[in-house]
Amino acid sequence: MKNLITTCVEAKAKDIEEMVDDENEIKYNTFIKEIGREQLENLNQTFGYAQRSERGLKLKDDYAVSFHSSHYKGKPCVYMVHSAIEYVFV
C-alpha cells in the first residue's frame, strides 16, 4: 500500500510540477486500491467526510476532489487534489 508522504505545500515546487505534468486521472476505486482502507479512514477523518454507512458527504462523491497517478521523484505514486492541494502517496 502507498503512504501519504507529502503535499504540494511541503514539497519542492519542481517535484510537484514534474508529477503533475506526467499525471493520468484515475477513478476513486483505483485510488483506494492503491492507498488501502486505513489511509481512506484517515482521509475521511482529516477532512470530515462521512464514513461507511454514516450520512453526509463522502470523499467519493465530492465533485471538487480528483484522483491521479504519476511519478514523484521517479517513484510511482497516486495523489488526490483537494482544495487545490496535492496529497501525494508513494
Helices and strands as residue ranges (DSSP letters): E 4-7, H 13-21, E 24-26, H 28-47, G 59-61, E 66-72, E 75-82, E 85-89
